[in-house]
Amino acid sequence: MKIILATGNKGKLREFTQMCDTEVIAFSEILGTLDIVEDADTFKGNALIKARTIYEKLESEDYIVISDDSGISVPLLGGVPGIYSARYAGEGASDKENLYKLVEAVKEQGVEKTKAYYTAAIAIVSKYGEYVVHGWMHGDVLSTTKGEKGFGYDPMFVPAGYDLTLGELNDDVKKSISHRAKALVLAKPIIKMMQR
Ligand code: ITT
């Protein structure tokens, strides 16, 4: 069974491709571009919406669809942007616009850094059913950005136990500790079970 990734986010696609031992195909290669309305109020709900939508559109039992709904939460700001991370600076905002809006919000609090965490919900949908697993990465967000690696909010995020941002750290570090990597560890046995 082929694994289809229900994401249009190039950063996620790159990370999944690096972390999966088997081939993963972006849904756009089969279905082209699709606008999926993510109107649930949890990461889990939105991950399920994405995986189910793509699975139904593929109209074949030969696929395992995996999706990722993720975001960053800053407790000092009441948990913002959370599930709204992709549209924090408005509908259709770029990664950079979202990043700089969060940098400004942290700056307005008069601090140089504050606690934050990333959440990832990965949904796995196939003829064998629907599953959702989660992973988290804790650390600090800064009132500035450093480095260009990763994507999204990575240039302002310092993982717990490190002194550099994910924008500065080697890709291998993120692969070993990220919210997405941790959720994928839980997703892999489910995917393997479906492939048997
Ligand atoms: P898909 O729905 O097509 O997968 P998306 O970018 O809209 O793509 P989400 O709705 O899950 O995905 O929004 C996630 C946002 O959270 C993403 O746009 C980033 O801004 C941020 N984010 C999630 N994981 C991240 C990571 O590992 N590093 C940096 N930012 C991340």
py3Dmol code that shows the C-alpha trace and the ligand (Angstrom):
import py3Dmol

protein = """\
ATOM      1  CA  MET A   1       0.000   0.000   0.000  1.00  0.00           C
ATOM      2  CA  LYS A   2       1.280   3.451  -0.926  1.00  0.00           C
ATOM      3  CA  ILE A   3       1.630   6.166   1.686  1.00  0.00           C
ATOM      4  CA  ILE A   4       0.104   9.483   0.701  1.00  0.00           C
ATOM      5  CA  LEU A   5       0.935  12.617   2.647  1.00  0.00           C
ATOM      6  CA  ALA A   6      -2.054  14.938   3.016  1.00  0.00           C
ATOM      7  CA  THR A   7      -0.104  18.191   3.260  1.00  0.00           C
ATOM      8  CA  GLY A   8       0.614  21.141   1.045  1.00  0.00           C
ATOM      9  CA  ASN A   9       3.323  22.413   3.425  1.00  0.00           C
ATOM     10  CA  LYS A  10       6.782  21.974   1.842  1.00  0.00           C
ATOM     11  CA  GLY A  11       8.569  22.045   5.213  1.00  0.00           C
ATOM     12  CA  LYS A  12       6.442  19.190   6.562  1.00  0.00           C
ATOM     13  CA  LEU A  13       6.835  17.239   3.318  1.00  0.00           C
ATOM     14  CA  ARG A  14      10.633  17.573   3.525  1.00  0.00           C
ATOM     15  CA  GLU A  15      10.701  16.399   7.150  1.00  0.00           C
ATOM     16  CA  PHE A  16       8.361  13.429   6.554  1.00  0.00           C
ATOM     17  CA  THR A  17      10.395  12.353   3.518  1.00  0.00           C
ATOM     18  CA  GLN A  18      13.590  12.431   5.614  1.00  0.00           C
ATOM     19  CA  MET A  19      12.048  10.600   8.581  1.00  0.00           C
ATOM     20  CA  CYS A  20      10.086   7.811   6.831  1.00  0.00           C
ATOM     21  CA  ASP A  21      11.991   4.704   5.741  1.00  0.00           C
ATOM     22  CA  THR A  22       9.466   4.057   2.958  1.00  0.00           C
ATOM     23  CA  GLU A  23       8.426   6.263   0.051  1.00  0.00           C
ATOM     24  CA  VAL A  24       5.839   8.966   0.794  1.00  0.00           C
ATOM     25  CA  ILE A  25       3.956  10.695  -2.005  1.00  0.00           C
ATOM     26  CA  ALA A  26       2.486  14.192  -1.719  1.00  0.00           C
ATOM     27  CA  PHE A  27      -1.268  14.121  -2.438  1.00  0.00           C
ATOM     28  CA  SER A  28      -0.793  16.931  -4.954  1.00  0.00           C
ATOM     29  CA  GLU A  29       1.089  14.531  -7.256  1.00  0.00           C
ATOM     30  CA  ILE A  30      -2.153  12.574  -7.685  1.00  0.00           C
ATOM     31  CA  LEU A  31      -4.922  15.081  -6.964  1.00  0.00           C
ATOM     32  CA  GLY A  32      -3.331  18.440  -7.813  1.00  0.00           C
ATOM     33  CA  THR A  33      -4.058  21.392  -5.533  1.00  0.00           C
ATOM     34  CA  LEU A  34      -6.969  21.207  -3.120  1.00  0.00           C
ATOM     35  CA  ASP A  35      -8.245  23.680  -0.579  1.00  0.00           C
ATOM     36  CA  ILE A  36      -9.291  21.835   2.572  1.00  0.00           C
ATOM     37  CA  VAL A  37     -11.312  23.742   5.177  1.00  0.00           C
ATOM     38  CA  GLU A  38      -9.752  23.016   8.588  1.00  0.00           C
ATOM     39  CA  ASP A  39     -12.589  24.086  10.867  1.00  0.00           C
ATOM     40  CA  ALA A  40     -12.163  21.766  13.852  1.00  0.00           C
ATOM     41  CA  ASP A  41     -11.152  23.221  17.215  1.00  0.00           C
ATOM     42  CA  THR A  42      -8.334  20.751  17.955  1.00  0.00           C
ATOM     43  CA  PHE A  43      -5.142  19.586  16.222  1.00  0.00           C
ATOM     44  CA  LYS A  44      -6.626  16.075  16.234  1.00  0.00           C
ATOM     45  CA  GLY A  45      -9.862  17.231  14.571  1.00  0.00           C
ATOM     46  CA  ASN A  46      -8.048  19.136  11.842  1.00  0.00           C
ATOM     47  CA  ALA A  47      -5.603  16.282  11.189  1.00  0.00           C
ATOM     48  CA  LEU A  48      -8.569  13.920  10.719  1.00  0.00           C
ATOM     49  CA  ILE A  49     -10.344  16.351   8.373  1.00  0.00           C
ATOM     50  CA  LYS A  50      -7.252  16.507   6.134  1.00  0.00           C
ATOM     51  CA  ALA A  51      -6.550  12.748   6.061  1.00  0.00           C
ATOM     52  CA  ARG A  52     -10.221  11.801   5.540  1.00  0.00           C
ATOM     53  CA  THR A  53     -10.705  14.348   2.760  1.00  0.00           C
ATOM     54  CA  ILE A  54      -7.701  13.087   0.806  1.00  0.00           C
ATOM     55  CA  TYR A  55      -8.553   9.412   1.436  1.00  0.00           C
ATOM     56  CA  GLU A  56     -12.100   9.944   0.110  1.00  0.00           C
ATOM     57  CA  LYS A  57     -10.890  11.879  -2.942  1.00  0.00           C
ATOM     58  CA  LEU A  58      -8.380   9.144  -3.857  1.00  0.00           C
ATOM     59  CA  GLU A  59     -11.274   6.658  -4.234  1.00  0.00           C
ATOM     60  CA  SER A  60      -9.019   3.631  -3.769  1.00  0.00           C
ATOM     61  CA  GLU A  61      -8.401   1.166  -0.961  1.00  0.00           C
ATOM     62  CA  ASP A  62      -4.740   0.911  -1.964  1.00  0.00           C
ATOM     63  CA  TYR A  63      -3.644   3.988  -0.049  1.00  0.00           C
ATOM     64  CA  ILE A  64      -2.677   4.861   3.491  1.00  0.00           C
ATOM     65  CA  VAL A  65      -3.147   8.600   3.988  1.00  0.00           C
ATOM     66  CA  ILE A  66      -1.245  10.438   6.687  1.00  0.00           C
ATOM     67  CA  SER A  67      -1.758  14.077   7.645  1.00  0.00           C
ATOM     68  CA  ASP A  68      -0.160  16.420  10.152  1.00  0.00           C
ATOM     69  CA  ASP A  69      -1.855  19.264  11.965  1.00  0.00           C
ATOM     70  CA  SER A  70       0.591  21.201  14.046  1.00  0.00           C
ATOM     71  CA  GLY A  71       1.397  24.528  15.630  1.00  0.00           C
ATOM     72  CA  ILE A  72       3.146  26.429  18.361  1.00  0.00           C
ATOM     73  CA  SER A  73       1.604  27.584  21.661  1.00  0.00           C
ATOM     74  CA  VAL A  74       2.910  30.323  23.940  1.00  0.00           C
ATOM     75  CA  PRO A  75       1.419  30.132  27.468  1.00  0.00           C
ATOM     76  CA  LEU A  76       2.365  33.777  28.257  1.00  0.00           C
ATOM     77  CA  LEU A  77       0.111  34.798  25.345  1.00  0.00           C
ATOM     78  CA  GLY A  78      -2.751  32.552  26.451  1.00  0.00           C
ATOM     79  CA  GLY A  79      -1.700  29.623  24.218  1.00  0.00           C
ATOM     80  CA  VAL A  80      -1.672  31.662  21.007  1.00  0.00           C
ATOM     81  CA  PRO A  81      -1.322  30.898  18.083  1.00  0.00           C
ATOM     82  CA  GLY A  82      -1.990  27.147  18.704  1.00  0.00           C
ATOM     83  CA  ILE A  83      -4.257  25.604  16.081  1.00  0.00           C
ATOM     84  CA  TYR A  84      -4.238  28.949  14.251  1.00  0.00           C
ATOM     85  CA  SER A  85      -0.442  28.916  13.714  1.00  0.00           C
ATOM     86  CA  ALA A  86      -0.689  28.761   9.904  1.00  0.00           C
ATOM     87  CA  ARG A  87      -2.980  31.832   9.785  1.00  0.00           C
ATOM     88  CA  TYR A  88      -1.776  33.818  12.830  1.00  0.00           C
ATOM     89  CA  ALA A  89      -1.063  36.927  10.715  1.00  0.00           C
ATOM     90  CA  GLY A  90      -4.275  36.435   8.699  1.00  0.00           C
ATOM     91  CA  GLU A  91      -5.771  34.053   6.149  1.00  0.00           C
ATOM     92  CA  GLY A  92      -3.139  33.225   3.511  1.00  0.00           C
ATOM     93  CA  ALA A  93      -0.289  34.751   5.563  1.00  0.00           C
ATOM     94  CA  SER A  94       3.241  33.581   4.750  1.00  0.00           C
ATOM     95  CA  ASP A  95       5.486  31.722   7.217  1.00  0.00           C
ATOM     96  CA  LYS A  96       7.581  34.900   7.609  1.00  0.00           C
ATOM     97  CA  GLU A  97       4.529  37.091   8.357  1.00  0.00           C
ATOM     98  CA  ASN A  98       3.349  34.632  11.019  1.00  0.00           C
ATOM     99  CA  LEU A  99       6.873  34.375  12.479  1.00  0.00           C
ATOM    100  CA  TYR A 100       7.346  38.156  12.773  1.00  0.00           C
ATOM    101  CA  LYS A 101       3.884  38.628  14.264  1.00  0.00           C
ATOM    102  CA  LEU A 102       4.787  36.180  17.050  1.00  0.00           C
ATOM    103  CA  VAL A 103       8.201  37.859  17.529  1.00  0.00           C
ATOM    104  CA  GLU A 104       6.384  41.200  17.982  1.00  0.00           C
ATOM    105  CA  ALA A 105       3.848  39.671  20.388  1.00  0.00           C
ATOM    106  CA  VAL A 106       6.664  38.292  22.585  1.00  0.00           C
ATOM    107  CA  LYS A 107       8.509  41.637  22.407  1.00  0.00           C
ATOM    108  CA  GLU A 108       5.368  43.478  23.552  1.00  0.00           C
ATOM    109  CA  GLN A 109       5.426  41.404  26.736  1.00  0.00           C
ATOM    110  CA  GLY A 110       8.800  43.014  27.556  1.00  0.00           C
ATOM    111  CA  VAL A 111      10.670  39.690  27.723  1.00  0.00           C
ATOM    112  CA  GLU A 112      13.589  38.319  25.700  1.00  0.00           C
ATOM    113  CA  LYS A 113      12.251  34.763  25.836  1.00  0.00           C
ATOM    114  CA  THR A 114       9.311  32.790  27.209  1.00  0.00           C
ATOM    115  CA  LYS A 115       8.174  29.160  27.377  1.00  0.00           C
ATOM    116  CA  ALA A 116       6.537  27.636  24.292  1.00  0.00           C
ATOM    117  CA  TYR A 117       5.783  24.251  22.803  1.00  0.00           C
ATOM    118  CA  TYR A 118       5.027  22.731  19.442  1.00  0.00           C
ATOM    119  CA  THR A 119       2.226  20.147  19.049  1.00  0.00           C
ATOM    120  CA  ALA A 120       1.779  17.731  16.132  1.00  0.00           C
ATOM    121  CA  ALA A 121      -1.242  15.500  15.574  1.00  0.00           C
ATOM    122  CA  ILE A 122      -0.710  12.884  12.876  1.00  0.00           C
ATOM    123  CA  ALA A 123      -3.832  11.181  11.489  1.00  0.00           C
ATOM    124  CA  ILE A 124      -3.543   7.857   9.667  1.00  0.00           C
ATOM    125  CA  VAL A 125      -6.524   6.831   7.518  1.00  0.00           C
ATOM    126  CA  SER A 126      -6.903   3.686   5.403  1.00  0.00           C
ATOM    127  CA  LYS A 127      -9.412   0.878   4.793  1.00  0.00           C
ATOM    128  CA  TYR A 128      -8.315  -0.448   8.203  1.00  0.00           C
ATOM    129  CA  GLY A 129      -9.644   2.577  10.053  1.00  0.00           C
ATOM    130  CA  GLU A 130      -8.656   5.953  11.480  1.00  0.00           C
ATOM    131  CA  TYR A 131      -5.955   6.629  14.072  1.00  0.00           C
ATOM    132  CA  VAL A 132      -4.479   9.815  15.560  1.00  0.00           C
ATOM    133  CA  VAL A 133      -1.225  10.154  17.500  1.00  0.00           C
ATOM    134  CA  HIS A 134       0.422  13.215  19.047  1.00  0.00           C
ATOM    135  CA  GLY A 135       3.913  14.525  19.763  1.00  0.00           C
ATOM    136  CA  TRP A 136       5.215  17.621  21.557  1.00  0.00           C
ATOM    137  CA  MET A 137       8.458  19.612  21.712  1.00  0.00           C
ATOM    138  CA  HIS A 138       9.012  22.051  24.579  1.00  0.00           C
ATOM    139  CA  GLY A 139      11.374  25.014  24.731  1.00  0.00           C
ATOM    140  CA  ASP A 140      11.431  28.825  24.566  1.00  0.00           C
ATOM    141  CA  VAL A 141      10.495  31.377  21.953  1.00  0.00           C
ATOM    142  CA  LEU A 142      12.704  34.467  21.614  1.00  0.00           C
ATOM    143  CA  SER A 143      11.781  38.089  20.922  1.00  0.00           C
ATOM    144  CA  THR A 144      14.062  37.841  17.878  1.00  0.00           C
ATOM    145  CA  THR A 145      14.894  35.386  15.088  1.00  0.00           C
ATOM    146  CA  LYS A 146      18.177  33.561  14.531  1.00  0.00           C
ATOM    147  CA  GLY A 147      19.141  31.359  11.571  1.00  0.00           C
ATOM    148  CA  GLU A 148      17.313  30.268   8.444  1.00  0.00           C
ATOM    149  CA  LYS A 149      16.998  26.494   8.845  1.00  0.00           C
ATOM    150  CA  GLY A 150      13.718  24.611   9.327  1.00  0.00           C
ATOM    151  CA  PHE A 151      10.503  26.474   8.503  1.00  0.00           C
ATOM    152  CA  GLY A 152       7.672  28.402  10.141  1.00  0.00           C
ATOM    153  CA  TYR A 153       8.468  29.506  13.690  1.00  0.00           C
ATOM    154  CA  ASP A 154      11.784  27.597  13.895  1.00  0.00           C
ATOM    155  CA  PRO A 155      14.058  30.691  13.762  1.00  0.00           C
ATOM    156  CA  MET A 156      12.579  31.948  17.083  1.00  0.00           C
ATOM    157  CA  PHE A 157      12.330  28.548  18.877  1.00  0.00           C
ATOM    158  CA  VAL A 158      15.050  27.218  21.193  1.00  0.00           C
ATOM    159  CA  PRO A 159      14.378  23.575  22.160  1.00  0.00           C
ATOM    160  CA  ALA A 160      14.752  22.669  25.848  1.00  0.00           C
ATOM    161  CA  GLY A 161      18.367  21.648  26.542  1.00  0.00           C
ATOM    162  CA  TYR A 162      19.822  23.728  23.653  1.00  0.00           C
ATOM    163  CA  ASP A 163      21.196  27.273  23.373  1.00  0.00           C
ATOM    164  CA  LEU A 164      20.507  27.756  19.656  1.00  0.00           C
ATOM    165  CA  THR A 165      17.260  28.135  17.692  1.00  0.00           C
ATOM    166  CA  LEU A 166      15.974  25.493  15.278  1.00  0.00           C
ATOM    167  CA  GLY A 167      16.887  28.052  12.623  1.00  0.00           C
ATOM    168  CA  GLU A 168      20.536  27.602  13.634  1.00  0.00           C
ATOM    169  CA  LEU A 169      20.692  23.939  14.714  1.00  0.00           C
ATOM    170  CA  ASN A 170      21.508  21.142  12.290  1.00  0.00           C
ATOM    171  CA  ASP A 171      18.454  19.439  10.705  1.00  0.00           C
ATOM    172  CA  ASP A 172      19.457  16.199  12.469  1.00  0.00           C
ATOM    173  CA  VAL A 173      18.705  17.739  15.873  1.00  0.00           C
ATOM    174  CA  LYS A 174      15.123  18.600  14.893  1.00  0.00           C
ATOM    175  CA  LYS A 175      14.679  15.129  13.371  1.00  0.00           C
ATOM    176  CA  SER A 176      15.541  13.537  16.715  1.00  0.00           C
ATOM    177  CA  ILE A 177      13.501  15.729  19.092  1.00  0.00           C
ATOM    178  CA  SER A 178      10.643  17.387  17.216  1.00  0.00           C
ATOM    179  CA  HIS A 179       6.913  17.108  17.897  1.00  0.00           C
ATOM    180  CA  ARG A 180       6.560  15.600  14.397  1.00  0.00           C
ATOM    181  CA  ALA A 181       9.355  13.062  14.973  1.00  0.00           C
ATOM    182  CA  LYS A 182       7.797  11.951  18.276  1.00  0.00           C
ATOM    183  CA  ALA A 183       4.334  11.558  16.754  1.00  0.00           C
ATOM    184  CA  LEU A 184       5.863   9.642  13.835  1.00  0.00           C
ATOM    185  CA  VAL A 185       7.476   7.146  16.225  1.00  0.00           C
ATOM    186  CA  LEU A 186       3.922   6.298  17.359  1.00  0.00           C
ATOM    187  CA  ALA A 187       2.503   6.371  13.817  1.00  0.00           C
ATOM    188  CA  LYS A 188       5.054   3.971  12.309  1.00  0.00           C
ATOM    189  CA  PRO A 189       3.796   0.741  13.962  1.00  0.00           C
ATOM    190  CA  ILE A 190       0.233   1.644  12.935  1.00  0.00           C
ATOM    191  CA  ILE A 191       1.350   2.180   9.325  1.00  0.00           C
ATOM    192  CA  LYS A 192       3.339  -1.113   9.420  1.00  0.00           C
ATOM    193  CA  MET A 193       0.288  -2.962  10.758  1.00  0.00           C
ATOM    194  CA  MET A 194      -1.787  -1.587   7.859  1.00  0.00           C
ATOM    195  CA  GLN A 195       0.832  -2.686   5.311  1.00  0.00           C
ATOM    196  CA  ARG A 196       0.866  -6.318   6.467  1.00  0.00           C
TER     197      ARG A 196
END
"""
ligand_1 = """\
31
ITT
P -1.146 21.524 5.670
O -2.442 21.813 6.390
O -1.313 21.475 4.190
O -0.431 20.345 6.220
P -0.298 23.989 6.939
O 0.970 24.797 6.907
O -1.574 24.747 6.701
O -0.148 22.777 5.897
P -1.109 23.467 9.663
O -2.496 23.920 9.437
O -0.867 22.219 10.455
O -0.343 23.214 8.292
O -0.311 24.660 10.308
C 0.911 24.430 10.914
C 1.675 25.730 11.092
O 2.366 25.656 12.354
C 2.725 25.856 10.008
O 2.264 26.654 8.969
C 3.887 26.468 10.756
O 3.730 27.848 10.751
C 3.712 25.964 12.196
N 4.531 24.760 12.422
C 4.112 23.478 12.588
N 5.154 22.650 12.740
C 6.248 23.413 12.652
C 7.617 23.135 12.699
O 8.081 21.893 12.831
N 8.468 24.150 12.595
C 8.024 25.406 12.448
N 6.751 25.771 12.362
C 5.856 24.765 12.452
"""
view = py3Dmol.view(width=600, height=400)
view.addModel(protein, "pdb")
view.setStyle({"model": 0}, {"cartoon": {"style": "trace"}})
view.addModel(ligand_1, "xyz")
view.setStyle({"model": 1}, {"stick": {}})
view.zoomTo()
view.show()
